């Protein structure tokens, strides 16, 4: 039960700046996703990142240890895409959502070619580490 209340008080997960949101929206492929749909599961091969344009997505570790809510402006799948690893969390749409999908290779090329985007992604990852540390210390 403590996890659910923590989800409501923590900052939104992987929140991008408005500038980065606009850039990712331009290169992403928009899609509408139904409620209770799984975007990706922990352990699956990373296909790309998702920009949440509208809706809510619950991020979990498959149990109750980690539960974070992502909403409009969140970029999901960053650690897996940047590290060329598998997804470390499961992402599930809780309500119908509009998302932008950017394939991993396209996203990595975008980040490589844009120093400002690279710094923004580093900041987002650092913010996430800081938030998770604060919640467990």
Secondary structure, 3 states (H helix, E strand, C coil): CHHHHHHHHCCCCCECCHHHHHHHHHHCEEEEECCCCEEECCCCECCEEEEEEECCEEEECCCCCCEEEECCCEEECHHHHHHCCECCCEEEECCCEEEEEEEHHHHHHHHHHCHHHHHHHHHHHHHHHHHHHHHHC
